[in-house]
Amino acid sequence: MSVDLTKLEAHLATRSYVEGYTPSQADVHVFKALSGSPDSAAAPHAARWYRHIQSYETEFGSLPGSSRAGEALTTSEDAEAERIKAERVAEYAAKKANKPKTIAKSVVTLEVKPWDDETDMKALEESVRSVEMEGLVWGASKLVPIGYGIRKLQITLVVEDELVSLDDLQEKIAEFEDYVQSSDVAAMQSKRSYLIALDSV
């Protein structure tokens, strides 16, 4: 059992006793719950009360009243344990919230084929790069010969897996039908990065 010293100090700021106008079992209950005299600098009212009640120590058994009012100022061991447990759970939740979050990303090599050797490959690449999606970053590119004077666009991109669907991306690219015959994912490599919670910095 322990005493909420802040509550006790506030309670005794306008009172001489825990309950009523004379020492009672409510005072005894709180007195016994304290491990010693409160610090007079930090809790002057509680310290004054403690010294006064201490002078009645030999009469504790005969003092009137009940301990009920005093119980409001004390905490049982079970309640104290629950309070400590709740604090630890809150601390754990705060640490977990501030833990760096893992973001799954993929490095993709996309191949875009034109209709023929007369397709304007510069315009094709500009059209492909014009596609904007949250979590999509375009990278390096090159033109790769595939025969008969035709070259395909091979372009690298990085996508956040949770935000970008490659199927959706390819559908958007296919909309440039004047230049694009088809597109294929030639390679894909997953990687992870970490986003540090701003409130932990």
trRosetta pair geometry for C-beta under 8 A, 3 or more apart (Angstrom, degrees):
i j d omega theta_ij theta_ji phi_ij phi_ji
1 33 4.8 -87 125 -127 109 101
1 74 5.4 16 179 170 103 125
1 75 6.8 162 -156 81 57 47
1 76 5.7 -32 -101 -119 79 43
1 77 6.3 -65 -53 -40 47 76
1 80 8.0 175 -123 -20 25 131
2 33 6.4 134 -146 172 13 102
2 74 6.7 161 84 -159 32 77
2 75 5.2 -17 63 57 83 98
2 80 5.7 84 21 -88 119 141
3 8 5.7 13 167 -37 115 141
3 30 6.0 81 -111 -159 127 82
3 33 4.8 123 -53 113 96 115
3 34 5.3 -18 3 -77 143 76
3 73 6.1 10 -148 139 87 91
3 74 5.3 -46 -96 -104 62 75
3 75 7.5 177 -90 13 14 81
4 7 3.9 33 108 21 116 118
4 8 6.3 154 87 -19 62 86
4 73 6.0 -130 46 -171 91 60
4 74 7.3 -165 2 -102 78 23
4 75 6.3 89 -43 -28 91 108
5 8 5.4 -54 -142 38 34 113
5 9 6.1 38 157 -23 67 104
5 38 6.0 146 -144 -118 119 124
5 42 8.0 28 144 122 134 115
5 43 5.7 -93 173 -72 107 157
5 46 6.4 -30 -158 -63 82 178
6 9 5.9 -52 -148 34 28 111
6 10 6.5 24 154 -14 62 108
7 10 5.9 -57 -149 39 31 110
7 11 6.1 35 152 -24 65 109
7 73 5.7 -170 108 -134 115 79
8 11 5.5 -55 -147 35 30 115
8 12 6.2 13 161 -7 66 111
8 30 6.7 143 -118 -167 126 134
8 38 7.7 -167 96 -62 131 151
8 43 7.3 35 89 -165 99 139
8 46 5.0 69 119 -104 109 123
8 73 5.1 87 -82 -170 85 129
9 12 6.3 -65 -142 45 25 98
9 13 6.6 47 152 -48 61 95
9 38 7.5 -175 -75 170 100 163
9 43 4.3 -111 -91 -139 123 98
9 44 7.9 80 -144 43 106 52
9 45 5.5 119 -153 57 64 107
9 46 4.8 -66 -86 -28 72 114
10 13 5.6 -34 -154 -1 32 121
11 14 8.0 -95 172 43 31 80
11 15 6.3 -38 152 35 69 127
11 18 7.1 24 136 -130 135 62
11 73 6.4 -72 -1 -96 161 129
12 15 5.5 -90 -126 66 44 85
12 16 7.7 61 -152 -122 85 11
12 18 7.7 -40 -78 -84 94 54
12 45 4.1 163 105 143 103 113
12 46 5.6 138 42 -77 145 57
12 48 7.6 175 149 64 132 98
12 49 4.9 -84 -143 -37 151 144
13 45 5.0 -111 -83 -54 52 168
15 18 7.4 100 122 -100 138 13
16 21 7.0 50 55 -145 119 54
16 49 7.3 159 -177 -106 44 93
16 52 7.6 -74 -179 109 89 168
17 20 5.9 -31 86 73 134 67
17 21 6.7 154 25 -132 127 12
17 22 6.6 5 -35 83 164 12
17 23 6.1 -155 -120 -91 130 41
17 24 6.7 91 166 13 136 91
17 26 7.5 95 156 80 97 110
17 27 5.6 -64 -158 -67 93 123
17 49 7.4 146 -104 -141 37 112
18 24 7.1 -116 61 57 98 98
18 26 4.1 -147 95 127 126 108
18 27 4.9 -180 9 -76 112 63
18 29 7.8 -115 82 55 172 96
18 30 5.5 158 -81 2 146 141
18 49 8.0 104 -49 -176 74 142
18 69 5.5 145 138 115 101 112
18 70 5.2 27 157 -85 160 81
18 73 6.8 -113 -139 6 116 145
19 24 5.6 -60 70 52 100 141
19 26 4.2 64 12 42 118 162
19 27 7.6 -134 28 -38 77 77
19 65 6.4 158 86 -164 127 151
19 69 3.9 100 -61 67 132 166
19 70 7.4 -94 -12 -44 113 73
20 24 5.8 78 40 -24 129 137
20 26 7.8 134 16 33 98 133
20 65 6.8 -139 3 -82 143 144
22 64 7.6 42 94 45 119 111
23 27 5.0 -82 -152 44 75 153
23 28 7.8 82 171 -44 98 83
23 52 7.9 -160 -77 133 114 97
23 53 6.1 144 -123 -119 119 79
23 56 5.0 126 154 -3 175 175
23 59 7.8 89 97 94 141 119
23 63 5.4 -76 121 -136 95 133
24 27 5.6 114 55 6 56 95
24 28 7.4 -106 116 0 40 93
24 63 5.6 168 -139 153 27 110
24 64 5.6 -53 -124 83 87 67
24 65 3.2 15 -168 35 123 147
24 66 7.8 -5 158 33 116 29
24 69 7.9 49 89 45 131 126
25 28 5.0 -49 -146 37 44 118
25 29 6.2 53 152 -28 69 99
25 63 5.7 164 -59 98 60 102
25 64 7.1 -104 -16 114 92 27
25 65 4.7 -159 24 90 89 83
25 66 5.5 -46 73 -155 132 12
25 67 4.8 -83 137 -61 102 69
25 70 7.3 -119 123 1 62 133
26 29 5.8 -47 -150 29 30 115
26 30 6.8 21 154 -10 61 105
26 65 5.8 -57 -11 132 91 135
26 66 7.0 46 -58 91 83 46
26 67 5.8 149 -95 -136 47 37
26 68 7.0 -47 -94 56 100 51
26 69 4.0 -4 -127 66 142 102
26 70 3.9 170 -164 -36 62 95
27 30 6.1 -62 -152 41 32 104
27 31 5.9 35 153 -25 68 112
27 49 7.7 -137 -139 173 107 107
27 53 5.0 -157 165 -118 120 132
27 56 7.8 46 108 64 136 140
27 63 7.3 -83 55 154 107 159
27 70 6.8 -145 -43 -83 16 126
28 31 5.6 -55 -141 37 28 115
28 32 6.2 24 162 -16 64 108
28 53 7.5 -170 -79 -175 48 122
28 60 4.9 119 -122 -151 127 98
28 63 6.0 162 -37 56 126 141
28 67 6.9 -81 73 -98 92 98
28 70 7.4 -96 61 -49 53 168
29 32 6.3 -61 -151 37 23 105
29 33 6.6 21 152 -21 59 111
29 67 3.6 114 -62 -148 141 108
29 70 3.4 136 73 99 121 149
29 71 6.4 -52 152 -55 150 64
29 74 6.8 -118 144 -9 99 143
30 33 5.6 -59 -151 34 34 114
30 34 6.8 36 153 -25 66 101
30 70 4.4 -134 -37 -151 88 108
30 73 5.4 6 -106 83 121 128
30 74 6.2 -159 -108 -51 67 109
31 34 6.1 -57 -160 26 31 109
31 50 6.8 142 -122 -131 86 70
31 53 4.9 -139 -84 124 136 140
31 54 7.3 174 -152 -71 129 63
31 60 8.0 -128 73 -112 139 121
33 70 7.8 166 -1 161 130 111
33 74 4.6 -106 -130 -116 171 130
34 37 7.6 66 143 -86 136 21
34 38 7.0 -76 -148 -48 138 83
34 50 6.7 -83 86 -116 166 121
37 40 7.8 -3 146 -48 112 84
37 47 5.8 63 172 -136 97 79
37 50 4.8 152 -128 117 76 147
37 51 6.8 39 -125 -61 127 78
37 54 7.7 -33 -83 -46 103 143
38 42 7.0 -117 166 78 96 95
38 43 4.1 -52 153 74 136 127
38 46 4.1 26 32 107 159 116
38 47 4.7 -118 76 -69 89 74
38 50 5.9 165 14 -22 87 144
39 42 4.2 46 84 27 117 105
39 43 6.0 93 64 26 68 84
39 47 6.8 -79 100 -71 19 127
40 43 7.3 -79 -116 71 20 55
40 44 5.4 51 -173 -108 65 64
40 47 3.9 -144 -94 108 70 174
40 48 7.7 91 -127 -45 94 68
41 44 7.2 25 -112 -63 11 86
43 46 4.0 -13 149 37 119 118
43 47 5.8 134 97 -26 78 89
44 47 5.6 -57 -143 37 29 112
44 48 6.3 32 158 -21 65 105
45 48 5.8 -51 -149 34 30 112
45 49 6.4 29 152 -17 63 107
46 49 5.6 -54 -146 39 32 112
46 50 6.2 39 152 -28 65 105
47 50 5.6 -50 -147 30 30 115
47 51 6.7 28 157 -16 63 103
48 51 6.2 -59 -154 35 29 106
48 52 6.5 25 151 -17 64 110
49 52 5.7 -61 -151 39 32 112
49 53 6.1 24 158 -14 70 109
50 53 6.1 -59 -144 40 26 104
50 54 6.1 35 154 -29 63 108
51 54 5.5 -50 -147 28 29 119
51 55 7.2 37 153 -27 59 97
52 55 6.1 -53 -167 20 34 112
52 56 7.8 18 144 -8 61 103
53 56 5.7 -61 -163 36 47 108
53 57 7.7 84 139 -62 65 70
54 57 5.6 -3 -168 -42 48 111
56 59 4.8 -67 -175 53 80 108
56 60 6.7 117 126 -66 87 63
56 63 6.7 65 155 -73 132 128
57 60 5.9 -10 -160 -35 40 109
59 62 5.3 -69 -170 52 77 102
59 63 5.9 95 129 -52 91 88
60 63 6.0 -42 -150 2 32 116
65 69 7.8 -38 170 19 127 117
66 69 7.6 115 85 3 77 80
67 70 4.9 -62 -168 47 70 117
67 71 5.9 83 133 -40 87 94
68 71 5.7 -49 -154 20 32 116
68 72 7.6 38 151 -24 59 94
69 72 6.1 -45 -169 16 40 113
69 73 7.9 22 144 -5 62 103
70 73 5.9 -65 -164 39 47 105
70 74 6.4 24 148 -8 77 114
71 74 5.8 -70 -142 46 38 101
75 79 4.7 -126 -170 91 88 120
75 80 4.9 111 127 -63 119 88
75 83 7.2 -17 -172 -9 148 143
76 79 4.6 93 54 9 80 102
76 80 6.8 -142 95 -6 40 88
77 80 5.5 -54 -145 38 31 113
77 81 6.2 34 154 -22 65 105
78 81 5.7 -54 -149 35 29 112
78 82 6.4 30 151 -19 63 105
79 82 5.6 -52 -149 36 33 113
79 83 6.4 37 150 -22 65 104
80 83 5.6 -52 -150 33 33 114
80 84 6.5 31 153 -17 65 104
81 84 5.8 -53 -148 37 32 109
81 85 6.2 35 152 -21 64 107
82 85 5.5 -53 -146 37 31 114
82 86 6.3 34 154 -22 65 104
83 86 5.7 -52 -148 34 30 111
83 87 6.5 31 152 -19 63 104
84 87 5.7 -53 -151 34 33 113
84 88 6.4 31 152 -18 65 106
85 88 5.8 -57 -150 36 31 110
85 89 6.4 32 152 -20 66 105
86 89 5.7 -52 -147 35 32 112
86 90 6.4 33 153 -19 64 106
87 90 5.7 -56 -150 36 31 112
87 91 6.4 32 152 -20 66 105
88 91 5.6 -50 -146 35 33 112
88 92 6.3 35 153 -20 65 104
89 92 5.7 -53 -149 35 31 112
89 93 6.3 31 153 -20 65 106
90 93 5.7 -53 -146 36 31 111
90 94 6.4 33 153 -21 64 105
91 94 5.7 -55 -151 35 31 112
91 95 6.4 29 153 -18 65 105
92 95 5.8 -55 -149 37 31 110
92 96 6.2 31 153 -19 65 108
93 96 5.7 -55 -146 37 30 112
93 97 6.3 33 153 -23 64 105
94 97 5.7 -53 -148 33 30 111
94 98 6.4 16 157 -8 64 110
95 98 6.0 -66 -148 45 29 103
95 99 6.6 50 149 -48 64 94
96 99 5.5 -33 -153 -1 35 120
97 197 6.9 97 138 -115 66 165
98 197 4.8 -132 -144 60 52 145
98 199 6.5 -102 -108 86 98 89
98 200 3.8 122 -167 -76 110 124
99 197 7.3 63 53 -10 24 124
100 194 4.3 23 159 -179 130 115
100 195 6.4 159 -165 72 77 39
100 196 4.9 -37 -105 -97 97 60
100 197 6.9 -138 -92 -9 43 77
101 194 7.0 145 72 -157 39 63
101 195 4.8 -21 62 60 94 98
101 197 7.1 91 -14 -58 96 84
102 192 5.4 -16 -166 -169 103 119
102 193 7.7 143 -155 76 56 34
102 194 6.1 -36 -99 -101 54 70
102 195 8.0 -167 -77 18 8 80
103 160 6.1 -46 175 -134 110 107
103 162 7.8 -99 -151 14 77 118
103 192 6.9 146 72 -159 47 64
103 193 5.2 -23 61 66 100 84
103 194 7.2 171 14 -97 85 18
103 195 5.6 68 -28 -21 119 108
104 160 7.3 105 81 -162 57 62
104 161 4.4 -31 105 25 106 129
104 162 6.8 105 54 -26 97 90
104 190 6.6 -21 -169 -163 95 108
104 191 8.0 150 -158 83 52 37
104 192 5.8 -34 -103 -102 55 79
105 158 5.8 12 175 -179 122 97
105 159 6.6 165 -156 84 74 39
105 160 5.5 -46 -100 -100 81 52
105 161 6.5 -156 -103 -19 24 84
105 190 7.3 144 86 -158 43 59
105 191 5.4 -26 74 70 91 83
105 192 7.0 152 24 -102 79 26
105 193 6.0 19 3 3 127 105
106 158 7.3 169 85 -152 42 55
106 159 5.4 -13 58 59 90 89
106 161 5.8 86 -14 -71 105 94
106 188 5.4 1 178 -172 122 99
106 189 6.6 154 -158 77 70 37
106 190 5.1 -38 -99 -100 81 59
106 191 7.2 148 -100 20 30 71
107 139 8.0 14 -150 -10 92 156
107 156 6.7 -6 -177 -169 91 103
107 157 7.7 167 -155 86 50 38
107 158 5.5 -24 -102 -100 66 78
107 188 7.1 160 81 -154 50 48
107 189 4.7 -11 55 60 99 94
107 190 8.0 -164 17 -80 71 13
107 191 6.4 38 -16 0 100 117
108 156 7.1 154 83 -155 49 53
108 157 5.2 -19 63 65 97 85
108 158 7.5 164 17 -93 78 26
108 159 6.2 14 -2 4 124 111
108 166 6.7 174 -122 -106 160 124
108 185 6.1 -62 -162 -140 109 101
108 187 7.2 164 -155 90 43 57
108 188 4.9 -3 -107 -107 75 85
109 154 6.5 1 -178 -175 100 92
109 155 7.5 159 -155 82 55 34
109 156 5.6 -27 -100 -98 68 72
109 185 7.3 106 74 -168 57 59
109 186 4.5 -61 105 68 105 102
109 187 4.1 30 33 48 117 94
109 188 7.3 -137 23 -64 69 49
110 154 7.5 164 84 -153 44 46
110 155 5.4 -23 64 67 93 85
110 156 7.7 162 18 -95 75 22
110 157 6.3 8 -1 11 118 114
110 170 7.9 -164 -144 -88 125 90
110 183 6.0 4 179 -176 104 111
110 184 7.4 160 -158 82 61 38
110 185 6.1 -39 -104 -105 69 55
110 186 6.8 163 -115 9 13 89
111 144 7.6 -52 -129 43 108 131
111 152 5.4 28 -174 144 96 133
111 153 7.1 154 -156 82 47 54
111 154 5.3 -14 -102 -102 78 73
111 155 8.0 159 -88 21 31 67
111 183 6.7 165 87 -155 50 60
111 184 5.1 -13 60 60 100 87
111 185 7.9 166 19 -104 80 7
111 186 4.7 78 -21 -42 111 118
112 124 6.7 176 120 160 129 117
112 128 5.9 -122 -34 -86 168 143
112 152 6.3 168 77 -174 43 86
112 153 4.3 -11 57 60 101 106
112 155 7.0 7 1 11 110 112
112 173 6.4 -116 -112 175 123 137
112 180 5.9 -61 -172 -123 106 102
112 182 7.7 -174 -150 96 50 41
112 183 4.6 -16 -103 -103 72 95
113 146 7.3 -23 -122 15 103 166
113 150 7.9 33 -160 158 88 123
113 152 4.7 -38 -97 -114 64 112
113 153 8.0 -151 -68 26 24 73
113 180 7.4 91 72 -158 52 63
113 181 4.8 -55 103 60 95 109
113 182 5.1 8 47 57 112 79
113 183 7.2 -168 15 -81 72 42
113 184 7.8 32 -14 3 106 99
114 117 7.9 119 91 -81 127 22
114 119 3.4 -160 -178 60 134 159
114 121 6.5 -87 -52 -90 145 79
114 124 5.8 -84 -90 -83 106 159
114 150 6.6 -155 63 -159 100 99
114 151 7.6 34 16 73 121 56
114 152 7.0 -164 2 -107 77 56
114 153 7.7 88 -40 -12 92 94
114 179 6.0 -57 -125 178 90 68
114 180 7.0 -74 -108 -105 48 33
114 181 6.1 73 148 -6 15 102
115 118 7.9 -38 83 60 98 81
115 119 5.3 136 39 -64 80 123
115 179 7.4 -135 -7 -165 96 25
115 180 8.0 70 -41 104 79 8
115 181 5.0 143 -84 -63 53 106
116 119 5.9 137 58 -23 54 93
116 150 6.3 -96 -165 -97 36 113
117 148 6.5 -128 -46 125 124 81
117 149 3.9 28 -119 109 148 105
117 150 4.8 -105 -73 -77 78 65
117 151 7.9 77 -122 4 73 70
119 124 6.1 43 151 -50 113 131
119 179 5.5 113 -166 -145 115 69
120 123 3.9 39 108 20 119 115
120 124 6.4 164 94 -20 62 83
120 179 6.8 -72 60 -110 76 112
121 124 5.1 -47 -144 33 38 118
121 125 6.3 37 157 -19 68 100
121 143 5.9 37 171 -105 153 133
121 151 6.3 -5 -91 80 152 110
121 153 6.5 163 -161 -66 97 101
122 125 6.0 -53 -150 35 30 106
122 126 6.4 29 152 -17 63 107
123 126 5.6 -53 -145 39 33 113
123 127 6.3 38 153 -24 65 105
123 179 6.1 -155 104 -86 95 142
124 127 5.8 -57 -153 33 28 112
124 128 6.5 27 151 -19 64 105
124 153 6.0 -160 116 -31 119 140
124 176 7.1 137 -136 131 63 138
124 179 3.9 -177 -98 169 87 136
124 180 6.6 133 -145 -65 103 74
125 128 5.6 -52 -148 35 35 111
125 129 6.2 27 157 -12 68 109
125 141 6.2 145 -139 121 125 162
125 153 5.5 174 -84 -126 88 143
125 155 7.3 149 -134 -71 93 133
126 129 5.9 -59 -144 44 29 106
126 130 6.3 41 152 -35 63 104
127 130 5.6 -51 -153 20 30 118
127 173 7.9 110 122 -143 97 66
127 176 4.2 104 154 -120 143 155
127 179 5.9 150 29 40 151 146
127 180 7.5 -132 98 -33 136 110
128 131 6.4 -43 -177 6 41 110
128 138 8.0 128 124 -119 90 134
128 153 6.7 -174 -3 114 158 155
128 155 6.5 157 126 14 146 164
128 173 5.7 23 -119 -125 83 105
128 176 7.2 -102 -63 24 60 155
128 180 7.8 117 -73 -76 96 126
129 138 5.2 54 -128 -123 86 175
129 155 7.9 -142 -69 -152 87 155
131 136 7.4 -51 118 123 92 157
131 169 6.7 108 145 -150 149 78
131 172 4.9 112 -126 124 128 133
131 173 6.4 -58 -41 -70 151 73
132 136 7.0 175 -159 69 38 120
133 136 4.1 65 64 0 92 132
133 163 7.2 154 145 139 99 99
133 164 5.5 106 117 -109 134 98
133 168 7.6 119 -110 109 152 118
133 169 6.7 -94 -3 -92 153 93
133 172 7.9 -170 -51 -1 119 164
134 160 7.9 -45 132 44 72 125
134 163 5.2 -100 105 -179 89 134
134 164 7.6 -160 84 -64 55 85
135 159 5.8 55 136 -165 94 65
135 160 3.4 -95 -153 36 115 108
135 162 7.3 -145 -119 70 160 67
135 163 3.1 135 -11 81 156 137
135 164 4.7 -150 99 -30 114 101
136 157 6.4 -9 -165 179 85 124
136 158 7.7 152 -155 82 40 53
136 159 5.5 -5 -102 -106 68 83
136 160 7.9 -102 -53 18 44 77
136 163 7.8 -134 -34 108 72 111
136 164 5.2 117 -67 -98 92 143
136 169 7.1 150 -108 -103 142 126
137 157 6.5 159 82 -162 49 73
137 158 4.6 -8 59 57 104 97
137 159 7.7 -168 25 -74 68 42
138 141 7.9 -18 175 -42 103 112
138 155 6.8 -27 -156 170 95 121
138 156 7.9 113 -173 87 52 55
138 157 5.3 -37 -112 -106 47 94
139 155 7.1 147 66 175 71 73
139 156 3.7 -47 76 94 125 97
139 157 5.7 -167 9 -86 91 34
139 158 6.5 83 -42 -16 117 87
140 155 7.5 -167 102 -146 39 58
140 156 5.3 23 53 33 71 117
141 153 6.2 -8 -172 -173 121 92
141 154 6.5 158 -157 86 67 51
141 155 3.9 -14 -104 -103 104 82
141 156 7.0 -153 -74 15 56 69
142 153 8.0 157 83 -154 31 52
142 154 5.5 -16 64 62 77 100
143 151 4.2 37 172 154 105 135
143 152 7.2 158 -155 74 62 31
143 153 6.2 -36 -102 -98 68 54
143 154 7.4 158 -107 17 17 82
144 151 6.2 151 70 -161 31 83
144 152 5.4 -26 62 60 90 84
144 153 8.0 143 18 -113 82 7
144 154 5.0 45 -11 -16 122 124
145 150 7.4 115 -155 83 59 47
145 151 5.2 -48 -91 -99 47 84
146 150 5.3 -45 62 96 95 96
146 151 6.6 143 6 -120 82 29
146 152 5.2 51 -28 -14 130 105
147 150 6.2 -4 74 45 52 96
154 186 6.9 -18 -136 12 100 155
159 163 7.3 -149 179 72 83 87
159 164 3.8 -104 -163 68 118 144
159 166 7.2 -171 29 -71 170 82
159 169 7.7 -95 -94 -47 145 152
160 163 4.3 38 83 26 109 111
160 164 6.0 111 58 4 61 99
161 164 7.1 -74 -116 52 17 78
161 190 7.6 12 -58 -127 134 101
164 168 7.4 -140 -169 62 58 114
164 169 6.4 31 -178 -49 102 122
165 168 4.0 78 77 6 106 107
165 169 6.7 -175 92 -11 55 83
166 169 5.3 -51 -146 37 38 116
166 170 6.2 37 156 -19 68 104
166 185 6.1 17 176 -70 147 133
167 170 6.0 -56 -148 37 28 108
167 171 6.5 32 151 -22 62 105
168 171 5.6 -54 -151 33 32 114
168 172 6.6 34 151 -20 65 102
169 172 5.8 -55 -155 32 33 111
169 173 6.5 30 149 -17 66 105
170 173 5.5 -50 -146 37 37 113
170 174 6.2 44 152 -26 66 104
170 183 5.0 -159 -138 78 95 122
170 185 8.0 -83 -67 -43 130 89
171 174 5.6 -51 -148 32 32 115
171 175 7.2 47 148 -34 59 93
172 175 5.8 -41 -166 9 37 117
173 176 6.3 -50 -175 23 47 106
173 180 5.8 161 152 -123 84 169
173 183 5.1 29 101 -22 143 155
174 177 6.9 27 164 -75 60 79
174 180 6.0 -133 -119 107 38 134
174 182 7.6 9 -105 -121 97 42
174 183 6.9 -121 -64 11 79 109
176 179 5.1 -22 142 45 107 102
176 180 4.8 82 83 0 90 115
177 180 6.4 -71 -103 58 30 82
180 183 6.5 -20 -165 -42 124 98
185 188 5.8 1 173 -43 123 113
196 200 6.4 -117 173 68 90 113
196 201 6.2 85 130 -61 123 106
197 200 4.5 73 78 2 99 111
197 201 7.7 -169 94 -20 55 82
198 201 5.9 -53 -159 18 41 113
